[in-house]
Amino acid sequence: MLKIGKIAHSAPASLITALVLANYAILLAHPLNLVTADLGRHVKNGQLILEGRFEVLKTNLYSYTHPDFPASNHHWLGGVIFFLVWKFSGFTGLHVFFIVLSLAAFFIFFALAQARAGPGLAGLLAVFVIPLLLERDEVRPEVFSYLLAGIFLWLMLKYRSGEISWRKLLVLPVLEILWINLHIYFFLGLVIIGVFWLENLITGGKKSFVNLTLILGLAFLATLINPFGLGGALAPLAIFQNFGYPLAENQTVWFIEKIVANPNYLIFKIVFIILTLSFVFKLIKNRRDLNVPDLILALGFSLAGWLAIRNFAVFGLFALPIAAGNLAGGLNLKPPAHRWLNRTAVTTLALAVLIALSGELRAFYPRSPGLGLGLEKGNAKPLEFFRENDLAGPIFNNYDIGGYLIYGLAPQEKVYVDNRPEAYPADFFQKTYIPMQENEEVWKEQDEKYKFNAIIFSYRDYTPWGQTFFARILDDPEWKTVFADSRVVILLKNNERNKDIIAQYGQSIRIGR
């Protein structure tokens, strides 16, 4: 195996690494759209926790429809960190913080790939992996999981190669305490330790097996140190059981590619084929040199990627060093080949950076237009309009915009629903939320029950029920539009309470459909 230290000091490695990180950073540096993101809710979570409102940890505090529904906040510490960064540096600083963490996480996996295969091959593989990472380019606590997964893998590989003693691994249970409170992907830490433990079980390395059994046991005990105890440790096994809302990110590749165009579906398949072929080449070269942890991790994350597109990023991160190592070993590349790969990688990555800077990739990855940091221009205008005109609920809102309203209006105003399917009963979505947008009678029943005074709707909601509702409500004389921009519309009930606001703003709003 090539050593990271030797590679890191070579000129081609430094240049290729810089180009890889620059490419990823540029693609992450686009203005944030808070309207349909989770970020606002994470910031609000952190604020309320620091204010001592600990009920936000365990109940659906933000909703008036199901305020007492048990909703465990598994990434509470991530929210606290996000809030502190936001408080002192705003959304621009928070965006920069996210990019730095993302680059740090990716650097670890890329460094491992370089150590195994050299900079050229690693750099060329990174060209395919980076687009997969963009599937999770929203500012989320998930970034902590990617960074910690890289640290866990790096330390376990260092131990496997004999570069560090098992005592150095005692840091992993400590990190696991942080991880379970940062993000629900904490179980990846146990998985990473577990695959190396399994290898030792298979190979019969008694001393290492005992040491890794201790580390794995301590890491599991560490997962119990969270506000929810054993329930928090077992949360990954149950979180999807209550999902009543069909999220695109949770759909299989086979299903979603038929209804949504996304070049990453093809790129995922290409990386999967490369990863698979890398094992074939490795087996042909030397069957005895098969890396058990690599095989298990490749199988597990490949399956995860096929089953849910939200897993594209974590699949890509692990596929990079595994495929690089297998290809380098299987193809038995000589120095002339490495020099050619280095030159090709530099040229390819430089071109990728130029394309990223040009903005042309936005045609394929239209998260937000152009380069920039912080919020999109005008992102706060709907909230400002609501507050400046002293508008009041109860508010009916669609699923996507819930986190945005929580950020701007909670706890003074509560939402009908927000973008946490686990925070509401599954049948609420299937028997109430979706039907009330499709069926006027169900809508009237809910209106009578909650006495809606305002509707705040993200009309880029492309669900069939969302489009049906939006078209109908605009023609309903009982509701008048008082605000509209490129993303959000605000309607008020046409009653005595709202007559002055409607008179002032209602006649000037026109929405194209």
N, C-alpha and C positions, 0 to 999 in steps of 0.2 A: 504493500500500500504506500502511495506517495504521502509524504508528510505535509500537513498544512503549513508549517513554518517555512519549509523550503519553497513552496509554491508562492506564498504570500510575498516573498522578497523578490520574485522575478518580475521583470518589467512587463512581459505579456500578461501575467496574472493580474498585476495591479491595474493595467489599462482595461482588461476585460471585466474585472470586478467593478471598476468605476463606471463603465458603460452599462453593465447590467443593472446596477443600482440606480443610475441616472434614468434609464428607460422606465423602470418601475416607479420611481419617484414622480416623473413627469406625468405618467398615467394616473397616479393617485392625486395629483394636484389639480383637481377640477372643483369648481364651486359646489358647495354642499347644498342640497335641496332638503331642507328640514321638514317640509310639508308631509312627505310620505315616508320619513325615516323614523327609526327608533331612538335616535340620538337625543332628542328633546326630552323624552321620558327618562332616559338614563341620567341626564343632568338634573332633572327634577327629583329623581330618586335620591341622588346624592345630597341634594340640598335638604330635603325633608329628614333624611337620616341624621345629618349633622345638626339639625334643629331639634332632634329628639323625637321625631314622629316615627317611632319604630313600628307602628302598625303597618307601614308601607312594606315591611318585610314579608308579611304573612297574609294580608288581605287585599282585596281589590279596592283600595282606597279611592281610586280616581273615578270610579263609575257609580252613577246613581241607579243603574239597573240591577247590579249585583254587588253591592258594596261589601257584603260579608262573605263573598265567595273566597275560599282559601286559594291564595295565589302567592306561592313562595317566590321570593325575589332572589334567585340563585346567583345573580351577578351584582349584588349590592355593593361590594367593595369596588368593582369597576366603575359603578355610578358615582361613588364618593370621589374616586380619583379624577374622573371626568369633570365633576362639578368643581373641584379645587383648581384644576387646570383652567377651566372655563372662567371661573371667578376672577382669576388674576391675569388672564390673557385673552379672554373672549373666545369666540368660535374660530378665529384665525389661529390663535395659539393652540387650541385643542386640535385643530386640523393638522398643524405642524407636529404636535405630539404624536398623533396617530400615525403620520407618515414615518416619523423616526422609529417608532416601535415596529411598524410593518417592515421597514428596511432592515432593522436589526434581526427580526425573525427570519427574513429571507436570506440575509447574509450568512446565518449559521448553516442553513441547508445548502446554500451555494458553496460555502467553504468546504463542507463535507464532500460535495460533488467534486470540487477541485482536488481535494486531497486524494480522492479515489481515481480520478480520471485525467487530471490536468485541466488547465483553464480553458483551452480551446473547446474540447468536447462539452465541458460543463456549461460554457457560455452559449454554445449552439442549442443545447437542450433547454436552457433558460428562456430562449426566444419563444419556445412553445409553452413553457410553464407559466410565464408571467400573465398571459391573457386569462388563464384559469384563475389566477389570484384575483383578477378584477371582478369576478363574480361576488366577491365579498369585500368590496371597496368602500362600503359605508363605514362611518366611524362607529364601531361597536366594541364592547368589551371582549369580543371574540379574538381581537388582536393579541390580548394577553395569552390566550391559549396557544396561538401559533408560536409566540416567543418562548413560552415555557416548554412546549413540545420540542422545539429545537434544542433548548438547553438540556432537557432530559435525554434526548437521543445522542447528543454530543458527548455527555458524560458517560453514558452507558457504552458507547463505542470506545471511548478512551479507556474505560475499565476492561472491556473485552480484549483490547490490544495490549494490555499490560502497562499502559502509560501512567495510570493512577491506581492507588490502592482502593480497596472496597470502602475504607473509612471515608474517603472523599464523597462517596455516594450518600452519606448520611445527610447531606444537604438536600437531597431529593424529598424526603418526608417533610422537611421544613418548607420547601417550595410548594409541596402539595397542600399544605395548610392555606397558603396564599391562593393557590389555584382554585380550590373548591369554593372560595368566597369571591373570586374574580369572575368565573365563567363556568357554565355547566359542562364544558368539554374537559373538565378536570380528570375524567376517567381515562383520558389519553395517557396521562402520566402512569397510571397503573398498567395500561396496555403495553407501553414501551418497556417498563421494567419487566413485565410479565413475559414478553417474548424472549428476552435474554435469559430469564429464569427457566423458561421451557427448554431453551437450547441446552442449558446446563443439565437439565433433567434428562434429556435425550442422550447427550454425550457422556454423561457420568462424571462430570467434574465435581467431585464431592465438596471440596473446600469452597469453590465458587458458588455451588448450589446452596450451601448453608448461609453464606454471606448474602446472596441475593434473596433468599427466603426471608431473612431478617429485614432487609431493605424493603421488600415488597409488603411484608406485614406491617412495618412501621408506616409506610405510605398509605396503606388502607386505613390504619387507625387515625392517621392525620386527616382523612376525609370526614371523620366524625366531628371535627372541630369546626363547626359552622352553626349558624343560628337555628338550624332545623334538625341537628343531630343525625340519627340514622336515616331519617326521611330525606335529608339533603344528600347523603351519600348514595342513596338508592334512586334519586330523582331521575337520572338518565334512563332508567328502566321503565319509568311510568309517564314521563312528560308528554309523549305523543298519544297516550291513551285517551286523553280528553280533548284532542284537537277536533273541533267541529267545523273548522273553516279551511277550505282547500287552498293552501299557500303554494304558489308556483315554485318556490325554492325547495319544497319538500317533494316535488314530483320526480318520477323516474325520467331518465333520458329518453327512453322509448316513448313515453307519453307526451312529454312537454315539447319535444322537437316537432311533433305533428301540428301543434297549434301556435307555437311562438318561434319566430326566426331568431337565431342566435348563432354566430360563427363559433362560439365556444363549444357547442355540441360536437362539431367536427373536430376541433382542436383536442377536446377531451379524448375522442376516439383515437386520434393520431398518437397522443401521449400514451394511451393505454396499449396500443399496438407496439410502440417503441419499447415500453416496459416489458411486455410479454416476450418480444423478440430478444430482449437483452438476457432474459433467463435462458432462452433456447441457446443463444450463443455461449453463455456461461457453461451450460450443461455439456454442450458439444466439446468445449475446450477441456473441462475438468469437472467431472461429476462430484468428486470428493471435495471440491472447493465451494460447494453450494452453501450460501450463508442463510442459516435458518431464520434469524430475525428478519432479514431482508425479505425472504419469501413470505413469511406470515404477514408482515406489515404491507407488502405489496398486494397480497390477496385481500386483506381486510379493507384497505383504503380504496382499492379498485372496486370492490363490491359496494362500498359506501358511495362512491362516485356515481356508479350506475343507478343506484336506488334513489338518490336525491341530489339534485344539482347544487344544493347548498354545500355539498362536500367536495366540490371541484377544487377548492383552494387547498384543503388539507391533503387531498389526493396528490395534487401537483407538487406540494412541498416535499412530501416523502418520496414521490416517484423520481424527483430530480437526482438525489444522491444514489438511490438504488439503481436506477437505469444507468447512470454514469459509471458506477463501479462495475456493473455487469458487462457493459459494452467494452470498457477498457480492458477488463480481464479476458473476455471472450474473444475479442478481436486481436488481442496481443499487439497493441499499437507500438511502433518503434519511434525513435526521435524524429525522423523525417515526417512521419504522419502527424506527430504532435505540432511540429512547426507549421505544417499546412493547415491544421485545425485552428491554431492560434491566429494565423492571418485571416482565415475565413471568418472566424468568430469576430475579430475586430471589425472587419468590413461589414458583416451582417448587423452587428450590434450598433455600429455608428449610423448605419442606414435606419435602423429601428428608432434610434434616438431622434434623428431628423424627422422621421415620419410622425413620431409622437409629438414633437414640437410644432409641427405644421398643423396639427389638429385634425388631420385627415382620418385618423382612427375613430373619431367621434361618430363617423357615419356607421361604424360597426358597433361601437360601445357608447351609445348616446345617453350616458348617465346625466351629464350636464354639459352645456356648451362651453368650449374654450378652457384655457388654463386659468388657474386662480386658487386662492386660499380663502377659507372662511365661507360665509353664507353667500348664496346667489343674491344678486341685487334684487331688492324688493321682497325678499323672503319673509320679512316680518310684517309686511303691510296689512294682511288680513287681521292679525292679532292686534295691531295698532288701531285699526278701524274699530274693532269690537270694543276695545278698552276706552278709546277716546270719545266714543259716542254712548258710553255707559249702557251698552247692550247687556241683556241678561238671558239666561236660559229659562227653562230646561232646553238644552241643545240636542237636536238630532244630528248626528254626524255619521259619515261612513267609516268603515274599518281603517282604511289607510291613513286617515288624517288624525286619528285618535292621539297618537304620541305627540304630535305637533300642538294640539289643543291642550294636552296635559302640561307641556312645557310652558305655554303662554298664559293659561287661564287657571290651572289648579293652584291651590285647592279651593279657590273661591267658586269656580265653576267646575262641575263634573261632566263627564262625557257619557254618551249613550253606550259607546263601545270603543275599544282601542285595539291596536295591532299586537295583542297578546292573546292568541286563541286559548292558551292554557289558563287564562284568568277568567274565563266564562264557561258556563256549562255547555257541553257539546251540542245539546239540543236547542240551546238559545239561538245558535246560528242557523240550524236546519229548520227549526219550527217557527222562528220569529224574525230574526234579522234579515235573512234572505227573502222569505215570503212577503214581508211588509213592503219590500221594494218592488216586488212583482205584482202584488195583489192590493188594490186600493182599499178593499175592505179590511184587510189585516193592518194596513197603514192607519186607517181611521181608528181601529181598536187601540193601537199603541198610542196614537195622538190623544185619544180620550183618556187613556190610563195615565200618561205622563204630562199632558198639557204642554206640548212643545211650543216654545216661543220663538226659537231660532233654528235654522238649518245651516250648518256649515259643511260644505261638501267639496271634496277634491274631485272635480269633474273629469280628471284624467283616470278615473276609476273605470277600467275597461271591462269589468265583469258584466255579464249580460243583465244581471239584476240592477247593478249600479246605473247602467245606461238607460234601462227601462224607467227606473225611478226618476232620474234626472230629467228625462224628456217630459215625463208626466208632471212633475212638480213645477216646472217653468210655466206650464199652461194652467196651473191651478190658481184661480182668482183668490183663494184664501191665503196665498203666499206671494210676497213681493220681493224681488231682488233689490238689494241695497248696496252690494259690493260684488265686484268680479275682477279678477286679474287673470293671468295666463294659467293659473292652477286651481284657484279657490273661488267659490261662490258663496255668498252669505245671503240668506233669505230670512225675512221676518214675517210672522203671522200678521195678516192684515186686520188689526184690531185697534182699539182706542189707545192702548198702551204704546204702540209703535207708530202711530199715525204721523207724528212730526218727523221722525227719521225717514219714513217712507216718502213723505212729501218732499223732503230735502234731497234724497238720493234715488228714490225709486224710479223716477221718470227718465233718468239719464243713463240707465244701465241697459245695454243690449248684449246679448250673448249669442254668438253664432253657433249653430249646431250642424 
